[in-house]
Amino acid sequence: MLTNILIVVLILMLIGALPNWPHSANWGYLPSGTLGVVLIILLVLLVTGRI
């Protein structure tokens, strides 16, 4: 249950971090890079069985 919620939240955050909208055009790679790192950490935790 918690894994599904985390995946949905990460997908929504990734969509919000894309530089397609005027408010996020000048953010650069920071939001999507941060979300990528969080996603990699979650994948490692899933593979090792911690989640």
mmCIF file of the N, C-alpha and C atoms, coordinates in Angstrom:
data_MODEL
# 
_entry.id   MODEL 
# 
loop_
_atom_site.group_PDB 
_atom_site.id 
_atom_site.type_symbol 
_atom_site.label_atom_id 
_atom_site.label_alt_id 
_atom_site.label_comp_id 
_atom_site.label_asym_id 
_atom_site.label_entity_id 
_atom_site.label_seq_id 
_atom_site.pdbx_PDB_ins_code 
_atom_site.Cartn_x 
_atom_site.Cartn_y 
_atom_site.Cartn_z 
_atom_site.occupancy 
_atom_site.B_iso_or_equiv 
_atom_site.pdbx_formal_charge 
_atom_site.auth_seq_id 
_atom_site.auth_comp_id 
_atom_site.auth_asym_id 
_atom_site.auth_atom_id 
_atom_site.pdbx_PDB_model_num 
ATOM 1   N N  . MET A 1 1  ? 0.824  -1.188 0.000   1.00 0.00 ? 1  MET A N  1 
ATOM 2   C CA . MET A 1 1  ? 0.000  0.000  0.000   1.00 0.00 ? 1  MET A CA 1 
ATOM 3   C C  . MET A 1 1  ? 0.871  1.255  0.000   1.00 0.00 ? 1  MET A C  1 
ATOM 4   N N  . LEU A 1 2  ? 1.870  1.286  0.860   1.00 0.00 ? 2  LEU A N  1 
ATOM 5   C CA . LEU A 1 2  ? 2.749  2.450  0.945   1.00 0.00 ? 2  LEU A CA 1 
ATOM 6   C C  . LEU A 1 2  ? 3.560  2.609  -0.333  1.00 0.00 ? 2  LEU A C  1 
ATOM 7   N N  . THR A 1 3  ? 3.951  1.513  -0.939  1.00 0.00 ? 3  THR A N  1 
ATOM 8   C CA . THR A 1 3  ? 4.718  1.568  -2.176  1.00 0.00 ? 3  THR A CA 1 
ATOM 9   C C  . THR A 1 3  ? 3.902  2.191  -3.299  1.00 0.00 ? 3  THR A C  1 
ATOM 10  N N  . ASN A 1 4  ? 2.636  1.826  -3.397  1.00 0.00 ? 4  ASN A N  1 
ATOM 11  C CA . ASN A 1 4  ? 1.773  2.389  -4.431  1.00 0.00 ? 4  ASN A CA 1 
ATOM 12  C C  . ASN A 1 4  ? 1.601  3.890  -4.240  1.00 0.00 ? 4  ASN A C  1 
ATOM 13  N N  . ILE A 1 5  ? 1.431  4.314  -3.017  1.00 0.00 ? 5  ILE A N  1 
ATOM 14  C CA . ILE A 1 5  ? 1.288  5.739  -2.737  1.00 0.00 ? 5  ILE A CA 1 
ATOM 15  C C  . ILE A 1 5  ? 2.563  6.484  -3.094  1.00 0.00 ? 5  ILE A C  1 
ATOM 16  N N  . LEU A 1 6  ? 3.723  5.917  -2.759  1.00 0.00 ? 6  LEU A N  1 
ATOM 17  C CA . LEU A 1 6  ? 4.994  6.553  -3.090  1.00 0.00 ? 6  LEU A CA 1 
ATOM 18  C C  . LEU A 1 6  ? 5.193  6.669  -4.595  1.00 0.00 ? 6  LEU A C  1 
ATOM 19  N N  . ILE A 1 7  ? 4.814  5.650  -5.327  1.00 0.00 ? 7  ILE A N  1 
ATOM 20  C CA . ILE A 1 7  ? 4.961  5.684  -6.782  1.00 0.00 ? 7  ILE A CA 1 
ATOM 21  C C  . ILE A 1 7  ? 4.063  6.752  -7.390  1.00 0.00 ? 7  ILE A C  1 
ATOM 22  N N  . VAL A 1 8  ? 2.833  6.846  -6.941  1.00 0.00 ? 8  VAL A N  1 
ATOM 23  C CA . VAL A 1 8  ? 1.911  7.856  -7.461  1.00 0.00 ? 8  VAL A CA 1 
ATOM 24  C C  . VAL A 1 8  ? 2.414  9.257  -7.138  1.00 0.00 ? 8  VAL A C  1 
ATOM 25  N N  . VAL A 1 9  ? 2.893  9.475  -5.919  1.00 0.00 ? 9  VAL A N  1 
ATOM 26  C CA . VAL A 1 9  ? 3.401  10.784 -5.533  1.00 0.00 ? 9  VAL A CA 1 
ATOM 27  C C  . VAL A 1 9  ? 4.635  11.144 -6.356  1.00 0.00 ? 9  VAL A C  1 
ATOM 28  N N  . LEU A 1 10 ? 5.535  10.192 -6.574  1.00 0.00 ? 10 LEU A N  1 
ATOM 29  C CA . LEU A 1 10 ? 6.723  10.460 -7.387  1.00 0.00 ? 10 LEU A CA 1 
ATOM 30  C C  . LEU A 1 10 ? 6.373  10.793 -8.830  1.00 0.00 ? 10 LEU A C  1 
ATOM 31  N N  . ILE A 1 11 ? 5.404  10.108 -9.391  1.00 0.00 ? 11 ILE A N  1 
ATOM 32  C CA . ILE A 1 11 ? 4.990  10.396 -10.761 1.00 0.00 ? 11 ILE A CA 1 
ATOM 33  C C  . ILE A 1 11 ? 4.392  11.792 -10.853 1.00 0.00 ? 11 ILE A C  1 
ATOM 34  N N  . LEU A 1 12 ? 3.563  12.175 -9.891  1.00 0.00 ? 12 LEU A N  1 
ATOM 35  C CA . LEU A 1 12 ? 2.983  13.512 -9.898  1.00 0.00 ? 12 LEU A CA 1 
ATOM 36  C C  . LEU A 1 12 ? 4.047  14.590 -9.718  1.00 0.00 ? 12 LEU A C  1 
ATOM 37  N N  . MET A 1 13 ? 5.037  14.329 -8.870  1.00 0.00 ? 13 MET A N  1 
ATOM 38  C CA . MET A 1 13 ? 6.116  15.285 -8.672  1.00 0.00 ? 13 MET A CA 1 
ATOM 39  C C  . MET A 1 13 ? 6.978  15.408 -9.926  1.00 0.00 ? 13 MET A C  1 
ATOM 40  N N  . LEU A 1 14 ? 7.190  14.302 -10.622 1.00 0.00 ? 14 LEU A N  1 
ATOM 41  C CA . LEU A 1 14 ? 7.973  14.331 -11.849 1.00 0.00 ? 14 LEU A CA 1 
ATOM 42  C C  . LEU A 1 14 ? 7.266  15.128 -12.933 1.00 0.00 ? 14 LEU A C  1 
ATOM 43  N N  . ILE A 1 15 ? 5.964  14.960 -13.047 1.00 0.00 ? 15 ILE A N  1 
ATOM 44  C CA . ILE A 1 15 ? 5.195  15.733 -14.024 1.00 0.00 ? 15 ILE A CA 1 
ATOM 45  C C  . ILE A 1 15 ? 5.235  17.220 -13.666 1.00 0.00 ? 15 ILE A C  1 
ATOM 46  N N  . GLY A 1 16 ? 5.137  17.541 -12.395 1.00 0.00 ? 16 GLY A N  1 
ATOM 47  C CA . GLY A 1 16 ? 5.182  18.935 -11.966 1.00 0.00 ? 16 GLY A CA 1 
ATOM 48  C C  . GLY A 1 16 ? 6.550  19.571 -12.127 1.00 0.00 ? 16 GLY A C  1 
ATOM 49  N N  . ALA A 1 17 ? 7.605  18.779 -12.154 1.00 0.00 ? 17 ALA A N  1 
ATOM 50  C CA . ALA A 1 17 ? 8.962  19.314 -12.263 1.00 0.00 ? 17 ALA A CA 1 
ATOM 51  C C  . ALA A 1 17 ? 9.418  19.520 -13.702 1.00 0.00 ? 17 ALA A C  1 
ATOM 52  N N  . LEU A 1 18 ? 8.654  19.015 -14.660 1.00 0.00 ? 18 LEU A N  1 
ATOM 53  C CA . LEU A 1 18 ? 9.040  19.211 -16.056 1.00 0.00 ? 18 LEU A CA 1 
ATOM 54  C C  . LEU A 1 18 ? 8.975  20.692 -16.411 1.00 0.00 ? 18 LEU A C  1 
ATOM 55  N N  . PRO A 1 19 ? 9.976  21.191 -17.122 1.00 0.00 ? 19 PRO A N  1 
ATOM 56  C CA . PRO A 1 19 ? 10.009 22.634 -17.430 1.00 0.00 ? 19 PRO A CA 1 
ATOM 57  C C  . PRO A 1 19 ? 9.120  23.026 -18.607 1.00 0.00 ? 19 PRO A C  1 
ATOM 58  N N  . ASN A 1 20 ? 7.881  22.604 -18.604 1.00 0.00 ? 20 ASN A N  1 
ATOM 59  C CA . ASN A 1 20 ? 6.947  22.942 -19.679 1.00 0.00 ? 20 ASN A CA 1 
ATOM 60  C C  . ASN A 1 20 ? 6.099  24.156 -19.343 1.00 0.00 ? 20 ASN A C  1 
ATOM 61  N N  . TRP A 1 21 ? 5.958  24.462 -18.084 1.00 0.00 ? 21 TRP A N  1 
ATOM 62  C CA . TRP A 1 21 ? 5.110  25.550 -17.660 1.00 0.00 ? 21 TRP A CA 1 
ATOM 63  C C  . TRP A 1 21 ? 5.950  26.787 -17.377 1.00 0.00 ? 21 TRP A C  1 
ATOM 64  N N  . PRO A 1 22 ? 5.383  27.982 -17.546 1.00 0.00 ? 22 PRO A N  1 
ATOM 65  C CA . PRO A 1 22 ? 6.171  29.206 -17.356 1.00 0.00 ? 22 PRO A CA 1 
ATOM 66  C C  . PRO A 1 22 ? 6.767  29.340 -15.951 1.00 0.00 ? 22 PRO A C  1 
ATOM 67  N N  . HIS A 1 23 ? 6.081  28.852 -14.931 1.00 0.00 ? 23 HIS A N  1 
ATOM 68  C CA . HIS A 1 23 ? 6.599  29.023 -13.572 1.00 0.00 ? 23 HIS A CA 1 
ATOM 69  C C  . HIS A 1 23 ? 7.825  28.155 -13.299 1.00 0.00 ? 23 HIS A C  1 
ATOM 70  N N  . SER A 1 24 ? 8.043  27.117 -14.090 1.00 0.00 ? 24 SER A N  1 
ATOM 71  C CA . SER A 1 24 ? 9.178  26.226 -13.842 1.00 0.00 ? 24 SER A CA 1 
ATOM 72  C C  . SER A 1 24 ? 10.207 26.236 -14.966 1.00 0.00 ? 24 SER A C  1 
ATOM 73  N N  . ALA A 1 25 ? 10.116 27.192 -15.872 1.00 0.00 ? 25 ALA A N  1 
ATOM 74  C CA . ALA A 1 25 ? 11.026 27.197 -17.021 1.00 0.00 ? 25 ALA A CA 1 
ATOM 75  C C  . ALA A 1 25 ? 12.464 27.505 -16.624 1.00 0.00 ? 25 ALA A C  1 
ATOM 76  N N  . ASN A 1 26 ? 12.678 28.281 -15.581 1.00 0.00 ? 26 ASN A N  1 
ATOM 77  C CA . ASN A 1 26 ? 14.030 28.682 -15.186 1.00 0.00 ? 26 ASN A CA 1 
ATOM 78  C C  . ASN A 1 26 ? 14.606 27.838 -14.062 1.00 0.00 ? 26 ASN A C  1 
ATOM 79  N N  . TRP A 1 27 ? 13.960 26.759 -13.687 1.00 0.00 ? 27 TRP A N  1 
ATOM 80  C CA . TRP A 1 27 ? 14.441 25.946 -12.574 1.00 0.00 ? 27 TRP A CA 1 
ATOM 81  C C  . TRP A 1 27 ? 15.654 25.106 -12.945 1.00 0.00 ? 27 TRP A C  1 
ATOM 82  N N  . GLY A 1 28 ? 15.816 24.780 -14.194 1.00 0.00 ? 28 GLY A N  1 
ATOM 83  C CA . GLY A 1 28 ? 16.937 23.950 -14.614 1.00 0.00 ? 28 GLY A CA 1 
ATOM 84  C C  . GLY A 1 28 ? 16.688 22.479 -14.295 1.00 0.00 ? 28 GLY A C  1 
ATOM 85  N N  . TYR A 1 29 ? 17.781 21.767 -14.000 1.00 0.00 ? 29 TYR A N  1 
ATOM 86  C CA . TYR A 1 29 ? 17.689 20.317 -13.774 1.00 0.00 ? 29 TYR A CA 1 
ATOM 87  C C  . TYR A 1 29 ? 17.504 19.950 -12.310 1.00 0.00 ? 29 TYR A C  1 
ATOM 88  N N  . LEU A 1 30 ? 17.455 20.896 -11.416 1.00 0.00 ? 30 LEU A N  1 
ATOM 89  C CA . LEU A 1 30 ? 17.390 20.585 -9.989  1.00 0.00 ? 30 LEU A CA 1 
ATOM 90  C C  . LEU A 1 30 ? 16.163 19.758 -9.600  1.00 0.00 ? 30 LEU A C  1 
ATOM 91  N N  . PRO A 1 31 ? 14.935 20.138 -9.945  1.00 0.00 ? 31 PRO A N  1 
ATOM 92  C CA . PRO A 1 31 ? 13.782 19.329 -9.511  1.00 0.00 ? 31 PRO A CA 1 
ATOM 93  C C  . PRO A 1 31 ? 13.775 17.925 -10.103 1.00 0.00 ? 31 PRO A C  1 
ATOM 94  N N  . SER A 1 32 ? 14.023 17.811 -11.397 1.00 0.00 ? 32 SER A N  1 
ATOM 95  C CA . SER A 1 32 ? 13.987 16.484 -12.001 1.00 0.00 ? 32 SER A CA 1 
ATOM 96  C C  . SER A 1 32 ? 15.183 15.644 -11.561 1.00 0.00 ? 32 SER A C  1 
ATOM 97  N N  . GLY A 1 33 ? 16.323 16.271 -11.322 1.00 0.00 ? 33 GLY A N  1 
ATOM 98  C CA . GLY A 1 33 ? 17.487 15.534 -10.823 1.00 0.00 ? 33 GLY A CA 1 
ATOM 99  C C  . GLY A 1 33 ? 17.263 15.021 -9.417  1.00 0.00 ? 33 GLY A C  1 
ATOM 100 N N  . THR A 1 34 ? 16.652 15.838 -8.580  1.00 0.00 ? 34 THR A N  1 
ATOM 101 C CA . THR A 1 34 ? 16.337 15.428 -7.210  1.00 0.00 ? 34 THR A CA 1 
ATOM 102 C C  . THR A 1 34 ? 15.340 14.280 -7.215  1.00 0.00 ? 34 THR A C  1 
ATOM 103 N N  . LEU A 1 35 ? 14.327 14.375 -8.061  1.00 0.00 ? 35 LEU A N  1 
ATOM 104 C CA . LEU A 1 35 ? 13.351 13.290 -8.148  1.00 0.00 ? 35 LEU A CA 1 
ATOM 105 C C  . LEU A 1 35 ? 13.983 12.017 -8.690  1.00 0.00 ? 35 LEU A C  1 
ATOM 106 N N  . GLY A 1 36 ? 14.931 12.156 -9.602  1.00 0.00 ? 36 GLY A N  1 
ATOM 107 C CA . GLY A 1 36 ? 15.633 10.983 -10.111 1.00 0.00 ? 36 GLY A CA 1 
ATOM 108 C C  . GLY A 1 36 ? 16.425 10.284 -9.020  1.00 0.00 ? 36 GLY A C  1 
ATOM 109 N N  . VAL A 1 37 ? 17.087 11.063 -8.165  1.00 0.00 ? 37 VAL A N  1 
ATOM 110 C CA . VAL A 1 37 ? 17.843 10.475 -7.056  1.00 0.00 ? 37 VAL A CA 1 
ATOM 111 C C  . VAL A 1 37 ? 16.902 9.779  -6.076  1.00 0.00 ? 37 VAL A C  1 
ATOM 112 N N  . VAL A 1 38 ? 15.777 10.411 -5.774  1.00 0.00 ? 38 VAL A N  1 
ATOM 113 C CA . VAL A 1 38 ? 14.796 9.789  -4.869  1.00 0.00 ? 38 VAL A CA 1 
ATOM 114 C C  . VAL A 1 38 ? 14.268 8.499  -5.477  1.00 0.00 ? 38 VAL A C  1 
ATOM 115 N N  . LEU A 1 39 ? 14.005 8.501  -6.771  1.00 0.00 ? 39 LEU A N  1 
ATOM 116 C CA . LEU A 1 39 ? 13.510 7.298  -7.439  1.00 0.00 ? 39 LEU A CA 1 
ATOM 117 C C  . LEU A 1 39 ? 14.549 6.185  -7.411  1.00 0.00 ? 39 LEU A C  1 
ATOM 118 N N  . ILE A 1 40 ? 15.818 6.508  -7.618  1.00 0.00 ? 40 ILE A N  1 
ATOM 119 C CA . ILE A 1 40 ? 16.871 5.495  -7.551  1.00 0.00 ? 40 ILE A CA 1 
ATOM 120 C C  . ILE A 1 40 ? 16.982 4.918  -6.146  1.00 0.00 ? 40 ILE A C  1 
ATOM 121 N N  . ILE A 1 41 ? 16.891 5.771  -5.134  1.00 0.00 ? 41 ILE A N  1 
ATOM 122 C CA . ILE A 1 41 ? 16.946 5.291  -3.747  1.00 0.00 ? 41 ILE A CA 1 
ATOM 123 C C  . ILE A 1 41 ? 15.782 4.357  -3.463  1.00 0.00 ? 41 ILE A C  1 
ATOM 124 N N  . LEU A 1 42 ? 14.583 4.728  -3.917  1.00 0.00 ? 42 LEU A N  1 
ATOM 125 C CA . LEU A 1 42 ? 13.420 3.864  -3.694  1.00 0.00 ? 42 LEU A CA 1 
ATOM 126 C C  . LEU A 1 42 ? 13.562 2.535  -4.432  1.00 0.00 ? 42 LEU A C  1 
ATOM 127 N N  . LEU A 1 43 ? 14.105 2.566  -5.634  1.00 0.00 ? 43 LEU A N  1 
ATOM 128 C CA . LEU A 1 43 ? 14.303 1.318  -6.363  1.00 0.00 ? 43 LEU A CA 1 
ATOM 129 C C  . LEU A 1 43 ? 15.303 0.412  -5.664  1.00 0.00 ? 43 LEU A C  1 
ATOM 130 N N  . VAL A 1 44 ? 16.368 0.995  -5.145  1.00 0.00 ? 44 VAL A N  1 
ATOM 131 C CA . VAL A 1 44 ? 17.348 0.193  -4.406  1.00 0.00 ? 44 VAL A CA 1 
ATOM 132 C C  . VAL A 1 44 ? 16.714 -0.401 -3.157  1.00 0.00 ? 44 VAL A C  1 
ATOM 133 N N  . LEU A 1 45 ? 15.914 0.367  -2.461  1.00 0.00 ? 45 LEU A N  1 
ATOM 134 C CA . LEU A 1 45 ? 15.231 -0.149 -1.269  1.00 0.00 ? 45 LEU A CA 1 
ATOM 135 C C  . LEU A 1 45 ? 14.244 -1.257 -1.616  1.00 0.00 ? 45 LEU A C  1 
ATOM 136 N N  . LEU A 1 46 ? 13.563 -1.121 -2.763  1.00 0.00 ? 46 LEU A N  1 
ATOM 137 C CA . LEU A 1 46 ? 12.641 -2.170 -3.188  1.00 0.00 ? 46 LEU A CA 1 
ATOM 138 C C  . LEU A 1 46 ? 13.390 -3.458 -3.540  1.00 0.00 ? 46 LEU A C  1 
ATOM 139 N N  . VAL A 1 47 ? 14.512 -3.314 -4.238  1.00 0.00 ? 47 VAL A N  1 
ATOM 140 C CA . VAL A 1 47 ? 15.288 -4.494 -4.642  1.00 0.00 ? 47 VAL A CA 1 
ATOM 141 C C  . VAL A 1 47 ? 15.870 -5.212 -3.431  1.00 0.00 ? 47 VAL A C  1 
ATOM 142 N N  . THR A 1 48 ? 16.336 -4.443 -2.438  1.00 0.00 ? 48 THR A N  1 
ATOM 143 C CA . THR A 1 48 ? 16.922 -5.059 -1.260  1.00 0.00 ? 48 THR A CA 1 
ATOM 144 C C  . THR A 1 48 ? 15.874 -5.559 -0.283  1.00 0.00 ? 48 THR A C  1 
ATOM 145 N N  . GLY A 1 49 ? 14.608 -5.224 -0.503  1.00 0.00 ? 49 GLY A N  1 
ATOM 146 C CA . GLY A 1 49 ? 13.540 -5.719 0.356   1.00 0.00 ? 49 GLY A CA 1 
ATOM 147 C C  . GLY A 1 49 ? 13.298 -4.896 1.612   1.00 0.00 ? 49 GLY A C  1 
ATOM 148 N N  . ARG A 1 50 ? 13.775 -3.698 1.664   1.00 0.00 ? 50 ARG A N  1 
ATOM 149 C CA . ARG A 1 50 ? 13.573 -2.837 2.830   1.00 0.00 ? 50 ARG A CA 1 
ATOM 150 C C  . ARG A 1 50 ? 12.200 -2.193 2.877   1.00 0.00 ? 50 ARG A C  1 
ATOM 151 N N  . ILE A 1 51 ? 11.555 -2.090 1.708   1.00 0.00 ? 51 ILE A N  1 
ATOM 152 C CA . ILE A 1 51 ? 10.194 -1.513 1.644   1.00 0.00 ? 51 ILE A CA 1 
ATOM 153 C C  . ILE A 1 51 ? 9.223  -2.645 1.369   1.00 0.00 ? 51 ILE A C  1 
# 
